[in-house]
Amino acid sequence: MTHIGRNVGKCLSIAVLATALLLASVPKAAGSDWELGARLGYESNVNRSLDDAKGDTALTAHGSYARLPSGESRVDWTLRATVSGSAYASESDLNQISGFVAPGISVFLSPVWSLNAAPFLRGKAVSDSEQSAIAYGVRASLSQRWDSRFYTGQYYVYTNSSADEEVYSYSENAVGILAGVNWTAAFFTEIGYEFAHGDSFVTSASQITAASMPARGRGYRYGYSPAFDALVVKDTVDRHSFSINVGYDITKAIYAVSGYTYMSESGNLGSLDSHAVFVGLGYRF
C-alpha cells in the first residue's frame, strides 16, 4: 500500500471532523438544509468490464449539508458537504466511505440567469485499498429559472484524482446540460446529458492481455486486480451519460427520489456500457 492509501482513512476522518466543526459554527440560513438519506441501487457493470460485465446491488447512506444563496443579495456564498458510505451485495471489495466538501460563490446575473463556481475536495476509502483516492477539482455552472416550473442548466467539471494504485488515478474534463420541470410544489422530473473526456480504468477477463498492451510510455497503466479477478488497464476514453430523475416530497421534511442512467464509453482499448437505477428516501432538517 502506498502513502496515499495509508492516509486516505486518516484524511477522511480529519475532513469529517473539520467539516462538522465548521458547519456547527455556520448560522442557519434561509437557503440551508441538513439532510440524511439512503438509496438502494443496481448497476449492470460495476467492474467496468469490456467483456465480462458484472452487475450488483448497493445500499448507500449519506448525511449532507447545503448552504444555498439566500436571494437577499446579488452575490452570495455557498457550501456543500457530504459524508456517505456504500455496501455492495456481492462485490464487497467495492464497499467504501467517502467525504466531499465544496465551498463556492453564486452570482445572480439577472432574474433568470445565475452563475456558480465551486472548487471541491473529495476522498474515499475503499475495501480494495488500491482504489482509495483523494481528488480535487472545480465545478462551474450556469442556471436558468424560466418561471416557477421550468428550469435548465449547463456545467463544466474538472477532476484530478490520485489513487493508491496508479491505474485507478485519473484526470477528466466533463460538460453537461439538464432540464427539469416542477409539475407541482411536491413533484419534479429532470433529464440530463453529460460528455466527459479523460483517463479511466477498464477491466478485461480475456480481451486484453499484458502481452498485447503497448508500451507504458503512452500513458497506459495495467496490472492484475484480485478484486475484479481481471486485468485492469488505464485508458483515455470518451464517455456519454444520459439520465432521468424523478422526485416527490412526501411531507415538507421527507422526500422520495428515483433515477436511471445509461452510460456508454469508448477508448483505444474498446468500449463498454452500463445501466444504473436507484430508489431512495431522504429527510431534510
Secondary structure, DSSP 8 states (H G I E B T S, - for coil): --HHHHHHHHHHHHHHHHHHHHHHTS---TTEEEEEEEEEEEES-TT-BSS----EEEEEEEEEEEE---SSSSEEEEEEEEEEEEEESS-GGG-EEEEEEEEEEEEE-SSSEEEEEEEEEEEEEESSGGG-EEEEEEEEEEEEE-SSSEEEEEEEEEEEEEESSGGG-EEEEEEEEEEEEE-SSSEEEEEEEEEEEEEEEEEESSS--GGGS--GGGS-EEEEETTTTEEEEEEEEEEEEEEEEEEEESSSSEEEEEEEEEEEEEETTEEEEEEEEEEEEEEE-
